């Protein structure tokens, strides 16, 4: 990987990679993001963060855990801003709660919320 590489976005879905992104390969119960690292680079990612060797891959950063690496990237980025953060957790109603809370807070404050549910 080019140590001077610069990226504007972090992407975990190879189908949504754009030119200049950093692709982070995540593992799930039914998928292994490492399998999509080459595709992400072909689509224009500057590098792929992977947790298993991939023969022939040209621009990558090897880590022990892709999810943990993504969390660390997020933590570094988050420290650049002095903003309050609200987290919503639980088994049921998270999306509805997120949407209602964003609507309420938007009336008084400049807000940012995810349209997607994770």
ZIMO-V676454 format. One record per backbone hydrogen bond with DSSP energy under -0.5 kcal/mol. NH is the residue of the N-H (numbers start at 1). CO is the residue of the C=O. If there is no record, write none. Layout:
BEGIN
nh:NH co:CO
nh:NH co:CO
END
This chain:
BEGIN
nh:5 co:2
nh:8 co:20
nh:11 co:22
nh:14 co:12
nh:16 co:13
nh:17 co:14
nh:20 co:44
nh:21 co:18
nh:22 co:9
nh:23 co:21
nh:23 co:47
nh:24 co:11
nh:24 co:22
nh:25 co:23
nh:25 co:49
nh:26 co:24
nh:28 co:31
nh:33 co:26
nh:35 co:32
nh:36 co:33
nh:37 co:34
nh:40 co:36
nh:41 co:37
nh:42 co:38
nh:43 co:39
nh:44 co:41
nh:45 co:40
nh:46 co:21
nh:47 co:21
nh:48 co:59
nh:49 co:23
nh:50 co:48
nh:50 co:61
nh:57 co:54
nh:60 co:58
nh:61 co:48
nh:63 co:50
nh:69 co:65
nh:70 co:66
nh:71 co:67
nh:72 co:68
nh:73 co:69
nh:74 co:70
nh:75 co:71
nh:76 co:72
nh:77 co:73
nh:78 co:74
nh:79 co:75
nh:80 co:77
nh:81 co:78
nh:83 co:81
nh:97 co:93
nh:98 co:94
nh:99 co:95
nh:100 co:96
nh:101 co:97
nh:102 co:98
nh:103 co:99
nh:104 co:100
nh:105 co:101
nh:106 co:102
nh:107 co:103
nh:107 co:104
nh:108 co:105
nh:109 co:105
nh:111 co:109
END
